[in-house]
Amino acid sequence: MLLFLMRRLMQGLIVMFVISIISFSIQDNLGDPLRELVGQSVSEAEREKLRDEMGLNDPFLTQYTRFMGKALQGDLGQSYFFKEPALDVIFAKMPATLELVFAASLIIILVSIPAGVYCAIRPNSWLTRLILGFSILGISVPVFLTAIFSIYLFSIELGWLPSYGRGELVPVIGGWESGLFTKDGLLHLILPAISLASIMLPLFIRLIRSEMSEVLHTEYVKFAKAKGLKKARIYFLHALKNTMLPVITVGGVQIGTMVAYTILTETVFQWPGMGFLFLEAVNRVDTPLIVAYLIVVGAIFVVVNTLVDLLYGLINPTVRLARSAS
Amino acid sequence: MSELIANAPVDQGSPAVTMRMGRWDRFRNSVFWYSFTRDKVAMVCALVFALFVGAALLAPILAPTNPYDLSTIDIMDSEIPPVWAEEGDERFLLGTDDQGRDLFSTILYGMRISLAIGLFAVLLQAFLGIVLGLTAGYFGGRIDSFLMRVADIQLSFSTMMVAIIVLAVFQASFGSELYSKLAMFMLIMVIGIAEWPQYARTVRASVLAEKKKEYVEAARVMGFGAGRIMFRHILPNALSPILVISTVQIANAIISEAALSFLGLGMPVSQPSLGSLISSGFEYIFSGSWWITVIPGMVLVVLVLVLNLLGDWLRDVLNPKLYKG
């Protein structure tokens, strides 16, 4: 187990190292920090002197070490647009994105497990066909179209739900202002969360269905049936447990995908989160902010993937044994 | 394809009979064709997809106006609703977009771009994935574990994320003027490179199964080189899973392209794909011009849905033990 843990951590570190190199080369090549600082009015000789002073003429490795040293202390430079530390800007927007991802995950868990299990238990019922039909339709509608269609239907035509922004916020702890505790905030959350969930929902329903129907054909489930255990107990305790193993792995990978799709959802709903911020930063060529976003999102990916792998190793003893034996 | 033909149910006659049948007859006797003619959904989907491809190929002939020709566009014609609406104009079947372009023509041309990007991106994916997957599966050992580790890591970062970041950085460093000229090439490259692990894993899985069979041993004993065995002997037997994922991959590539164009990182408004058309109409949806967004949106959904259904059907027919996930 320890070996497995160490290996996963090593892999995570290597990935973070690659991300840092990529981010640094972006920082190095995109835009000119000097122009952002002094504008056009300074002569060429003075520019060259400033360049030397700021260390912009140093070799790549020296500059990279300096960048990493600062990055490890949490300093990723000032955002050109906000005139604030880039990391602070990102962290200020993070709760909005996390709330959106949280709400969407909740919808996915609450809908996909019952739906998937139902489809596996009754493969021939009309409801199963309906659910599977909807799921293939769901896969085929891109997330931004779900968002646009739902805005068109629920905000413009019916006027039931707000179409943009986060609504009323209340401060919780520290700098975290949440929309989860006001009615207005929750109303604003409904459409974005459903749109974001819609992209993952079909995948999970189909995955849970296929895993569950495989499990239902195994000997131990047949034995449990023969023993006369209650059906609900067999399905939800014995079978579901083994169904969830692959679902957790896929789920971990999909959290990363979900972060990517927040960019789309946030753009359509003008949700003031990290993804929206990132696109704005791209349009303004706000390099420090782009780099900070890359590093923060990269870190989220690596941490989540490592955690999921470790969790998987903890629940599934065969993985643990197989990996340490190899 | 040899597997498909080998599975043919009627094809039980003596070798002489089989020899006399042409390729077309053998195809018509195959399981593949048999199940196709008995599956209404698959037939409808194939028909719709053929219609889409035909319309995209013949766009310059079918389209009443050329949306790229600025001289035929009149800004006074902008935002005219489709014919069936009250203020519709019979010159414009599906209405016009915000710049006064005929929406029907623009959708035809846009579909052409979306399909082209989808196809070429998947060709690139398939090329990279097949070469790397064959290499990993055939040689095994360190090459295999290295390539698969890289594939794992690349898959853990979603395609969308990688594509958004790469394109955003390129756009910021090129400037949007130059970028819009290179957009199509960039989209194909990014979507093509980001998804190779899908193919590589599938190909590797079939290579591992094929490698142990006797015909591979025989080829090796006859002294054929690794390259020849990989591409001429193993690859033809690993084609059916490749065929299955290709349909779904094209659908995914089209969705990715649309999403990237929607974010403004893809095709420019002057040469819109379905995604950029949807994006340009989105601003006008609040003022009531729903058709600029909704009609191309529906076209996109039907195109992708048809491909996904065909992919599902292929998976059921060929039923290879696919890599899950």
Chai-1 contact restraints between the chains, C-beta under 6 A:
chainA,res_idxA,chainB,res_idxB,connection_type,confidence,min_distance_angstrom,max_distance_angstrom,comment,restraint_id
A,V15,B,I153,contact,1.0,0.0,6.0,A-B,restraint_1
A,I26,B,V169,contact,1.0,0.0,6.0,A-B,restraint_2
A,L30,B,A172,contact,1.0,0.0,6.0,A-B,restraint_3
A,L30,B,S173,contact,1.0,0.0,6.0,A-B,restraint_4
A,I136,B,N308,contact,1.0,0.0,6.0,A-B,restraint_5
A,I139,B,N308,contact,1.0,0.0,6.0,A-B,restraint_6
A,S140,B,V301,contact,1.0,0.0,6.0,A-B,restraint_7
A,S140,B,V304,contact,1.0,0.0,6.0,A-B,restraint_8
A,S140,B,L305,contact,1.0,0.0,6.0,A-B,restraint_9
A,S140,B,N308,contact,1.0,0.0,6.0,A-B,restraint_10
A,V141,B,V301,contact,1.0,0.0,6.0,A-B,restraint_11
A,P142,B,I255,contact,1.0,0.0,6.0,A-B,restraint_12
A,P142,B,A258,contact,1.0,0.0,6.0,A-B,restraint_13
A,P142,B,A259,contact,1.0,0.0,6.0,A-B,restraint_14
A,F144,B,A259,contact,1.0,0.0,6.0,A-B,restraint_15
A,F144,B,F262,contact,1.0,0.0,6.0,A-B,restraint_16
A,L145,B,G297,contact,1.0,0.0,6.0,A-B,restraint_17
A,I148,B,T293,contact,1.0,0.0,6.0,A-B,restraint_18
A,Y152,B,I285,contact,1.0,0.0,6.0,A-B,restraint_19
A,V253,B,S156,contact,1.0,0.0,6.0,A-B,restraint_20
A,G256,B,S158,contact,1.0,0.0,6.0,A-B,restraint_21
A,T257,B,S158,contact,1.0,0.0,6.0,A-B,restraint_22
A,A260,B,S158,contact,1.0,0.0,6.0,A-B,restraint_23
A,A260,B,M160,contact,1.0,0.0,6.0,A-B,restraint_24
A,A260,B,M161,contact,1.0,0.0,6.0,A-B,restraint_25
A,I263,B,I164,contact,1.0,0.0,6.0,A-B,restraint_26
A,L264,B,A259,contact,1.0,0.0,6.0,A-B,restraint_27
A,V282,B,A168,contact,1.0,0.0,6.0,A-B,restraint_28
A,V282,B,A172,contact,1.0,0.0,6.0,A-B,restraint_29
A,V285,B,A172,contact,1.0,0.0,6.0,A-B,restraint_30
A,F301,B,F157,contact,1.0,0.0,6.0,A-B,restraint_31
A,N305,B,S156,contact,1.0,0.0,6.0,A-B,restraint_32
